Amino acid sequence: MAKATSSPTLAEMLAEPITGDAKVQFHRKARALLKRLAVALELSKDSYRIRTNRGGPAVSGEVALQGERIYVQITQSSMGRDHDLLYRRCTGAEDHVGGPNHYASAAELEAEPVAFARRLRDELGLDETPASSGEVTKLPLGSLRLSPDNVRKDK
């Protein structure tokens, strides 16, 4: 009886050149992993999207999760295996620059999605109330004072 071969982990795939059939498998696994991350982050299905860019024949391409406050991308990095997962805070689905980039190994996410989600929450401050939440704070008019740093001056 032939022994069934197990499918390589995403981290194992990232250690080798990703071309041809391996690219299809890489993108499938990365999408599934990012979906698990979205669940661990408790993102509602309508608050994020997962994009795939297959790239050219000589590269792995990338798979990215973009939410209202978070961007996570998995790709085969030229900077080493501890840089194949990029993440940053963003403000909206059209924010393609966001905050500073942070890097990790996809193996970390693959091994413990819930712990990795906790790490992202802590490092990116995802549990903080966003400043643009639309919340209105009412102040008494008498509590307002002119700042000496104000560049607008009365003539």
CNS distance restraints for C-alpha pairs under 8 A (distance, minus, plus):
assign (resid   8 and name CA) (resid  12 and name CA) 5.84 0.50 0.50
assign (resid   8 and name CA) (resid  13 and name CA) 6.32 0.50 0.50
assign (resid   9 and name CA) (resid  13 and name CA) 6.28 0.50 0.50
assign (resid  10 and name CA) (resid  14 and name CA) 6.22 0.50 0.50
assign (resid  10 and name CA) (resid  26 and name CA) 6.66 0.50 0.50
assign (resid  10 and name CA) (resid  29 and name CA) 6.51 0.50 0.50
assign (resid  10 and name CA) (resid  30 and name CA) 7.07 0.50 0.50
assign (resid  10 and name CA) (resid 106 and name CA) 7.25 0.50 0.50
assign (resid  10 and name CA) (resid 107 and name CA) 7.22 0.50 0.50
assign (resid  10 and name CA) (resid 110 and name CA) 7.46 0.50 0.50
assign (resid  11 and name CA) (resid  15 and name CA) 6.57 0.50 0.50
assign (resid  11 and name CA) (resid 105 and name CA) 7.86 0.50 0.50
assign (resid  11 and name CA) (resid 106 and name CA) 6.04 0.50 0.50
assign (resid  11 and name CA) (resid 107 and name CA) 5.13 0.50 0.50
assign (resid  11 and name CA) (resid 110 and name CA) 7.83 0.50 0.50
assign (resid  12 and name CA) (resid  16 and name CA) 7.18 0.50 0.50
assign (resid  13 and name CA) (resid  17 and name CA) 7.77 0.50 0.50
assign (resid  13 and name CA) (resid  18 and name CA) 7.08 0.50 0.50
assign (resid  13 and name CA) (resid  22 and name CA) 7.74 0.50 0.50
assign (resid  13 and name CA) (resid  26 and name CA) 6.91 0.50 0.50
assign (resid  14 and name CA) (resid  18 and name CA) 7.18 0.50 0.50
assign (resid  14 and name CA) (resid  75 and name CA) 7.94 0.50 0.50
assign (resid  14 and name CA) (resid  76 and name CA) 5.70 0.50 0.50
assign (resid  14 and name CA) (resid  81 and name CA) 7.45 0.50 0.50
assign (resid  14 and name CA) (resid  84 and name CA) 7.75 0.50 0.50
assign (resid  15 and name CA) (resid  81 and name CA) 7.21 0.50 0.50
assign (resid  17 and name CA) (resid  59 and name CA) 7.84 0.50 0.50
assign (resid  17 and name CA) (resid  60 and name CA) 7.67 0.50 0.50
assign (resid  18 and name CA) (resid  22 and name CA) 5.52 0.50 0.50
assign (resid  18 and name CA) (resid  23 and name CA) 5.27 0.50 0.50
assign (resid  18 and name CA) (resid  26 and name CA) 7.55 0.50 0.50
assign (resid  18 and name CA) (resid  58 and name CA) 7.82 0.50 0.50
assign (resid  18 and name CA) (resid  59 and name CA) 6.66 0.50 0.50
assign (resid  18 and name CA) (resid  60 and name CA) 5.20 0.50 0.50
assign (resid  19 and name CA) (resid  23 and name CA) 5.00 0.50 0.50
assign (resid  19 and name CA) (resid  57 and name CA) 6.36 0.50 0.50
assign (resid  19 and name CA) (resid  58 and name CA) 6.65 0.50 0.50
assign (resid  19 and name CA) (resid  59 and name CA) 6.99 0.50 0.50
assign (resid  19 and name CA) (resid  60 and name CA) 6.65 0.50 0.50
assign (resid  20 and name CA) (resid  24 and name CA) 7.08 0.50 0.50
assign (resid  20 and name CA) (resid  57 and name CA) 7.62 0.50 0.50
assign (resid  21 and name CA) (resid  25 and name CA) 6.48 0.50 0.50
assign (resid  22 and name CA) (resid  26 and name CA) 5.96 0.50 0.50
assign (resid  23 and name CA) (resid  27 and name CA) 6.17 0.50 0.50
assign (resid  23 and name CA) (resid  54 and name CA) 7.71 0.50 0.50
assign (resid  23 and name CA) (resid  60 and name CA) 6.15 0.50 0.50
assign (resid  24 and name CA) (resid  28 and name CA) 6.25 0.50 0.50
assign (resid  25 and name CA) (resid  29 and name CA) 6.13 0.50 0.50
assign (resid  26 and name CA) (resid  30 and name CA) 5.99 0.50 0.50
assign (resid  26 and name CA) (resid  60 and name CA) 7.86 0.50 0.50
assign (resid  27 and name CA) (resid  31 and name CA) 6.03 0.50 0.50
assign (resid  27 and name CA) (resid  52 and name CA) 7.24 0.50 0.50
assign (resid  27 and name CA) (resid  54 and name CA) 7.75 0.50 0.50
assign (resid  27 and name CA) (resid  62 and name CA) 7.60 0.50 0.50
assign (resid  27 and name CA) (resid  63 and name CA) 6.57 0.50 0.50
assign (resid  28 and name CA) (resid  32 and name CA) 6.31 0.50 0.50
assign (resid  29 and name CA) (resid  33 and name CA) 6.09 0.50 0.50
assign (resid  30 and name CA) (resid  34 and name CA) 6.14 0.50 0.50
assign (resid  30 and name CA) (resid  63 and name CA) 6.36 0.50 0.50
assign (resid  30 and name CA) (resid  74 and name CA) 6.83 0.50 0.50
assign (resid  31 and name CA) (resid  35 and name CA) 6.19 0.50 0.50
assign (resid  31 and name CA) (resid  50 and name CA) 6.96 0.50 0.50
assign (resid  31 and name CA) (resid  63 and name CA) 6.51 0.50 0.50
assign (resid  31 and name CA) (resid  64 and name CA) 7.96 0.50 0.50
assign (resid  32 and name CA) (resid  36 and name CA) 6.33 0.50 0.50
assign (resid  33 and name CA) (resid  37 and name CA) 6.29 0.50 0.50
assign (resid  33 and name CA) (resid 109 and name CA) 7.74 0.50 0.50
assign (resid  33 and name CA) (resid 110 and name CA) 6.76 0.50 0.50
assign (resid  34 and name CA) (resid  38 and name CA) 6.18 0.50 0.50
assign (resid  34 and name CA) (resid  50 and name CA) 7.54 0.50 0.50
assign (resid  34 and name CA) (resid  64 and name CA) 7.65 0.50 0.50
assign (resid  34 and name CA) (resid  65 and name CA) 6.40 0.50 0.50
assign (resid  35 and name CA) (resid  39 and name CA) 6.38 0.50 0.50
assign (resid  35 and name CA) (resid  50 and name CA) 7.89 0.50 0.50
assign (resid  36 and name CA) (resid  40 and name CA) 6.20 0.50 0.50
assign (resid  36 and name CA) (resid 113 and name CA) 6.81 0.50 0.50
assign (resid  37 and name CA) (resid  41 and name CA) 6.05 0.50 0.50
assign (resid  37 and name CA) (resid 109 and name CA) 7.71 0.50 0.50
assign (resid  37 and name CA) (resid 113 and name CA) 5.71 0.50 0.50
assign (resid  37 and name CA) (resid 114 and name CA) 7.29 0.50 0.50
assign (resid  37 and name CA) (resid 117 and name CA) 6.44 0.50 0.50
assign (resid  38 and name CA) (resid  42 and name CA) 6.13 0.50 0.50
assign (resid  38 and name CA) (resid  43 and name CA) 5.36 0.50 0.50
assign (resid  38 and name CA) (resid  44 and name CA) 7.98 0.50 0.50
assign (resid  39 and name CA) (resid  43 and name CA) 6.04 0.50 0.50
assign (resid  39 and name CA) (resid  44 and name CA) 7.91 0.50 0.50
assign (resid  40 and name CA) (resid 113 and name CA) 6.47 0.50 0.50
assign (resid  40 and name CA) (resid 114 and name CA) 5.16 0.50 0.50
assign (resid  40 and name CA) (resid 117 and name CA) 5.91 0.50 0.50
assign (resid  41 and name CA) (resid 114 and name CA) 7.63 0.50 0.50
assign (resid  41 and name CA) (resid 117 and name CA) 5.51 0.50 0.50
assign (resid  41 and name CA) (resid 118 and name CA) 7.67 0.50 0.50
assign (resid  41 and name CA) (resid 121 and name CA) 7.91 0.50 0.50
assign (resid  43 and name CA) (resid  47 and name CA) 6.30 0.50 0.50
assign (resid  43 and name CA) (resid  48 and name CA) 7.16 0.50 0.50
assign (resid  44 and name CA) (resid  48 and name CA) 7.39 0.50 0.50
assign (resid  47 and name CA) (resid  67 and name CA) 5.84 0.50 0.50
assign (resid  47 and name CA) (resid  68 and name CA) 6.56 0.50 0.50
assign (resid  48 and name CA) (resid  65 and name CA) 6.82 0.50 0.50
assign (resid  48 and name CA) (resid  66 and name CA) 5.46 0.50 0.50
assign (resid  48 and name CA) (resid  67 and name CA) 4.11 0.50 0.50
assign (resid  48 and name CA) (resid  68 and name CA) 6.83 0.50 0.50
assign (resid  48 and name CA) (resid  93 and name CA) 7.75 0.50 0.50
assign (resid  49 and name CA) (resid  65 and name CA) 5.76 0.50 0.50
assign (resid  49 and name CA) (resid  66 and name CA) 5.52 0.50 0.50
assign (resid  49 and name CA) (resid  67 and name CA) 6.61 0.50 0.50
assign (resid  50 and name CA) (resid  63 and name CA) 7.02 0.50 0.50
assign (resid  50 and name CA) (resid  64 and name CA) 5.48 0.50 0.50
assign (resid  50 and name CA) (resid  65 and name CA) 4.43 0.50 0.50
assign (resid  50 and name CA) (resid  66 and name CA) 6.39 0.50 0.50
assign (resid  51 and name CA) (resid  63 and name CA) 5.73 0.50 0.50
assign (resid  51 and name CA) (resid  64 and name CA) 5.21 0.50 0.50
assign (resid  51 and name CA) (resid  65 and name CA) 6.48 0.50 0.50
assign (resid  51 and name CA) (resid  66 and name CA) 7.88 0.50 0.50
assign (resid  52 and name CA) (resid  61 and name CA) 7.73 0.50 0.50
assign (resid  52 and name CA) (resid  62 and name CA) 5.99 0.50 0.50
assign (resid  52 and name CA) (resid  63 and name CA) 4.54 0.50 0.50
assign (resid  52 and name CA) (resid  64 and name CA) 6.49 0.50 0.50
assign (resid  53 and name CA) (resid  61 and name CA) 5.42 0.50 0.50
assign (resid  53 and name CA) (resid  62 and name CA) 5.24 0.50 0.50
assign (resid  53 and name CA) (resid  63 and name CA) 6.32 0.50 0.50
assign (resid  54 and name CA) (resid  60 and name CA) 6.69 0.50 0.50
assign (resid  54 and name CA) (resid  61 and name CA) 4.31 0.50 0.50
assign (resid  54 and name CA) (resid  62 and name CA) 6.32 0.50 0.50
assign (resid  55 and name CA) (resid  59 and name CA) 6.12 0.50 0.50
assign (resid  55 and name CA) (resid  60 and name CA) 6.59 0.50 0.50
assign (resid  55 and name CA) (resid  61 and name CA) 4.28 0.50 0.50
assign (resid  55 and name CA) (resid  62 and name CA) 7.36 0.50 0.50
assign (resid  56 and name CA) (resid  60 and name CA) 7.83 0.50 0.50
assign (resid  56 and name CA) (resid  61 and name CA) 7.20 0.50 0.50
assign (resid  59 and name CA) (resid  76 and name CA) 7.63 0.50 0.50
assign (resid  60 and name CA) (resid  75 and name CA) 6.40 0.50 0.50
assign (resid  60 and name CA) (resid  76 and name CA) 5.85 0.50 0.50
assign (resid  61 and name CA) (resid  75 and name CA) 6.17 0.50 0.50
assign (resid  61 and name CA) (resid  76 and name CA) 7.52 0.50 0.50
assign (resid  62 and name CA) (resid  73 and name CA) 6.64 0.50 0.50
assign (resid  62 and name CA) (resid  74 and name CA) 5.69 0.50 0.50
assign (resid  62 and name CA) (resid  75 and name CA) 4.65 0.50 0.50
assign (resid  62 and name CA) (resid  76 and name CA) 7.73 0.50 0.50
assign (resid  63 and name CA) (resid  73 and name CA) 5.68 0.50 0.50
assign (resid  63 and name CA) (resid  74 and name CA) 5.38 0.50 0.50
assign (resid  63 and name CA) (resid  75 and name CA) 6.73 0.50 0.50
assign (resid  64 and name CA) (resid  71 and name CA) 7.08 0.50 0.50
assign (resid  64 and name CA) (resid  72 and name CA) 5.51 0.50 0.50
assign (resid  64 and name CA) (resid  73 and name CA) 4.15 0.50 0.50
assign (resid  64 and name CA) (resid  74 and name CA) 6.32 0.50 0.50
assign (resid  65 and name CA) (resid  70 and name CA) 7.84 0.50 0.50
assign (resid  65 and name CA) (resid  71 and name CA) 5.70 0.50 0.50
assign (resid  65 and name CA) (resid  72 and name CA) 5.13 0.50 0.50
assign (resid  65 and name CA) (resid  73 and name CA) 6.38 0.50 0.50
assign (resid  66 and name CA) (resid  70 and name CA) 6.01 0.50 0.50
assign (resid  66 and name CA) (resid  71 and name CA) 4.60 0.50 0.50
assign (resid  66 and name CA) (resid  72 and name CA) 6.61 0.50 0.50
assign (resid  66 and name CA) (resid  93 and name CA) 6.16 0.50 0.50
assign (resid  67 and name CA) (resid  71 and name CA) 6.27 0.50 0.50
assign (resid  67 and name CA) (resid  90 and name CA) 7.99 0.50 0.50
assign (resid  67 and name CA) (resid  92 and name CA) 6.72 0.50 0.50
assign (resid  67 and name CA) (resid  93 and name CA) 5.93 0.50 0.50
assign (resid  68 and name CA) (resid  90 and name CA) 6.83 0.50 0.50
assign (resid  68 and name CA) (resid  91 and name CA) 5.77 0.50 0.50
assign (resid  68 and name CA) (resid  92 and name CA) 4.10 0.50 0.50
assign (resid  68 and name CA) (resid  93 and name CA) 5.46 0.50 0.50
assign (resid  69 and name CA) (resid  89 and name CA) 5.53 0.50 0.50
assign (resid  69 and name CA) (resid  90 and name CA) 4.73 0.50 0.50
assign (resid  69 and name CA) (resid  91 and name CA) 5.14 0.50 0.50
assign (resid  69 and name CA) (resid  92 and name CA) 6.08 0.50 0.50
assign (resid  69 and name CA) (resid 126 and name CA) 7.08 0.50 0.50
assign (resid  70 and name CA) (resid  87 and name CA) 7.33 0.50 0.50
assign (resid  70 and name CA) (resid  88 and name CA) 5.99 0.50 0.50
assign (resid  70 and name CA) (resid  89 and name CA) 4.57 0.50 0.50
assign (resid  70 and name CA) (resid  90 and name CA) 5.24 0.50 0.50
assign (resid  70 and name CA) (resid  91 and name CA) 7.64 0.50 0.50
assign (resid  70 and name CA) (resid 126 and name CA) 7.95 0.50 0.50
assign (resid  71 and name CA) (resid  87 and name CA) 5.51 0.50 0.50
assign (resid  71 and name CA) (resid  88 and name CA) 5.43 0.50 0.50
assign (resid  71 and name CA) (resid  89 and name CA) 6.19 0.50 0.50
assign (resid  71 and name CA) (resid  90 and name CA) 6.45 0.50 0.50
assign (resid  72 and name CA) (resid  85 and name CA) 7.03 0.50 0.50
assign (resid  72 and name CA) (resid  86 and name CA) 5.68 0.50 0.50
assign (resid  72 and name CA) (resid  87 and name CA) 4.31 0.50 0.50
assign (resid  72 and name CA) (resid  88 and name CA) 6.72 0.50 0.50
assign (resid  73 and name CA) (resid  85 and name CA) 5.63 0.50 0.50
assign (resid  73 and name CA) (resid  86 and name CA) 5.13 0.50 0.50
assign (resid  73 and name CA) (resid  87 and name CA) 6.34 0.50 0.50
assign (resid  74 and name CA) (resid  84 and name CA) 5.70 0.50 0.50
assign (resid  74 and name CA) (resid  85 and name CA) 4.61 0.50 0.50
assign (resid  74 and name CA) (resid  86 and name CA) 6.52 0.50 0.50
assign (resid  74 and name CA) (resid 106 and name CA) 7.05 0.50 0.50
assign (resid  75 and name CA) (resid  84 and name CA) 5.29 0.50 0.50
assign (resid  75 and name CA) (resid  85 and name CA) 6.58 0.50 0.50
assign (resid  76 and name CA) (resid  81 and name CA) 7.85 0.50 0.50
assign (resid  76 and name CA) (resid  84 and name CA) 5.38 0.50 0.50
assign (resid  77 and name CA) (resid  81 and name CA) 6.88 0.50 0.50
assign (resid  77 and name CA) (resid  83 and name CA) 6.03 0.50 0.50
assign (resid  77 and name CA) (resid  84 and name CA) 4.97 0.50 0.50
assign (resid  79 and name CA) (resid  83 and name CA) 6.03 0.50 0.50
assign (resid  79 and name CA) (resid  84 and name CA) 7.97 0.50 0.50
assign (resid  80 and name CA) (resid  84 and name CA) 7.09 0.50 0.50
assign (resid  81 and name CA) (resid 105 and name CA) 5.95 0.50 0.50
assign (resid  82 and name CA) (resid 103 and name CA) 6.92 0.50 0.50
assign (resid  82 and name CA) (resid 104 and name CA) 5.07 0.50 0.50
assign (resid  82 and name CA) (resid 105 and name CA) 4.15 0.50 0.50
assign (resid  82 and name CA) (resid 106 and name CA) 7.58 0.50 0.50
assign (resid  83 and name CA) (resid 103 and name CA) 5.04 0.50 0.50
assign (resid  83 and name CA) (resid 104 and name CA) 5.22 0.50 0.50
assign (resid  83 and name CA) (resid 105 and name CA) 5.69 0.50 0.50
assign (resid  84 and name CA) (resid 103 and name CA) 7.24 0.50 0.50
assign (resid  84 and name CA) (resid 104 and name CA) 6.60 0.50 0.50
assign (resid  84 and name CA) (resid 105 and name CA) 5.57 0.50 0.50
assign (resid  84 and name CA) (resid 106 and name CA) 6.00 0.50 0.50
assign (resid  85 and name CA) (resid 103 and name CA) 5.63 0.50 0.50
assign (resid  85 and name CA) (resid 104 and name CA) 5.17 0.50 0.50
assign (resid  85 and name CA) (resid 105 and name CA) 5.59 0.50 0.50
assign (resid  85 and name CA) (resid 106 and name CA) 5.36 0.50 0.50
assign (resid  86 and name CA) (resid 101 and name CA) 6.49 0.50 0.50
assign (resid  86 and name CA) (resid 102 and name CA) 5.71 0.50 0.50
assign (resid  86 and name CA) (resid 103 and name CA) 4.63 0.50 0.50
assign (resid  86 and name CA) (resid 104 and name CA) 6.56 0.50 0.50
assign (resid  87 and name CA) (resid 101 and name CA) 5.90 0.50 0.50
assign (resid  87 and name CA) (resid 102 and name CA) 5.25 0.50 0.50
assign (resid  87 and name CA) (resid 103 and name CA) 6.28 0.50 0.50
assign (resid  88 and name CA) (resid  98 and name CA) 6.55 0.50 0.50
assign (resid  88 and name CA) (resid  99 and name CA) 5.71 0.50 0.50
assign (resid  88 and name CA) (resid 100 and name CA) 6.08 0.50 0.50
assign (resid  88 and name CA) (resid 101 and name CA) 5.13 0.50 0.50
assign (resid  88 and name CA) (resid 102 and name CA) 6.02 0.50 0.50
assign (resid  88 and name CA) (resid 124 and name CA) 6.94 0.50 0.50
assign (resid  89 and name CA) (resid  98 and name CA) 5.75 0.50 0.50
assign (resid  89 and name CA) (resid  99 and name CA) 5.26 0.50 0.50
assign (resid  89 and name CA) (resid 100 and name CA) 7.57 0.50 0.50
assign (resid  89 and name CA) (resid 124 and name CA) 5.87 0.50 0.50
assign (resid  89 and name CA) (resid 126 and name CA) 7.87 0.50 0.50
assign (resid  90 and name CA) (resid  95 and name CA) 5.91 0.50 0.50
assign (resid  90 and name CA) (resid  96 and name CA) 7.57 0.50 0.50
assign (resid  90 and name CA) (resid  97 and name CA) 7.32 0.50 0.50
assign (resid  90 and name CA) (resid  98 and name CA) 4.19 0.50 0.50
assign (resid  90 and name CA) (resid  99 and name CA) 6.06 0.50 0.50
assign (resid  91 and name CA) (resid  95 and name CA) 5.78 0.50 0.50
assign (resid  91 and name CA) (resid  98 and name CA) 6.70 0.50 0.50
assign (resid 104 and name CA) (resid 108 and name CA) 7.20 0.50 0.50
assign (resid 105 and name CA) (resid 109 and name CA) 7.28 0.50 0.50
assign (resid 106 and name CA) (resid 110 and name CA) 6.08 0.50 0.50
assign (resid 107 and name CA) (resid 111 and name CA) 5.94 0.50 0.50
assign (resid 108 and name CA) (resid 112 and name CA) 6.26 0.50 0.50
assign (resid 108 and name CA) (resid 113 and name CA) 7.67 0.50 0.50
assign (resid 108 and name CA) (resid 116 and name CA) 6.84 0.50 0.50
assign (resid 109 and name CA) (resid 113 and name CA) 4.89 0.50 0.50
assign (resid 109 and name CA) (resid 116 and name CA) 5.54 0.50 0.50
assign (resid 112 and name CA) (resid 116 and name CA) 6.06 0.50 0.50
assign (resid 113 and name CA) (resid 117 and name CA) 6.02 0.50 0.50
assign (resid 114 and name CA) (resid 118 and name CA) 6.32 0.50 0.50
assign (resid 115 and name CA) (resid 119 and name CA) 6.32 0.50 0.50
assign (resid 116 and name CA) (resid 120 and name CA) 6.31 0.50 0.50
assign (resid 117 and name CA) (resid 121 and name CA) 6.20 0.50 0.50
assign (resid 118 and name CA) (resid 122 and name CA) 6.23 0.50 0.50
assign (resid 119 and name CA) (resid 123 and name CA) 6.01 0.50 0.50
assign (resid 120 and name CA) (resid 124 and name CA) 5.68 0.50 0.50
assign (resid 120 and name CA) (resid 125 and name CA) 7.74 0.50 0.50
assign (resid 120 and name CA) (resid 126 and name CA) 7.45 0.50 0.50
assign (resid 121 and name CA) (resid 125 and name CA) 5.46 0.50 0.50
assign (resid 121 and name CA) (resid 126 and name CA) 4.71 0.50 0.50
assign (resid 121 and name CA) (resid 127 and name CA) 6.24 0.50 0.50
assign (resid 122 and name CA) (resid 126 and name CA) 6.91 0.50 0.50
assign (resid 122 and name CA) (resid 127 and name CA) 7.73 0.50 0.50
assign (resid 129 and name CA) (resid 133 and name CA) 7.18 0.50 0.50
assign (resid 139 and name CA) (resid 143 and name CA) 6.92 0.50 0.50
assign (resid 139 and name CA) (resid 144 and name CA) 7.95 0.50 0.50
assign (resid 140 and name CA) (resid 144 and name CA) 7.49 0.50 0.50
assign (resid 146 and name CA) (resid 150 and name CA) 7.33 0.50 0.50
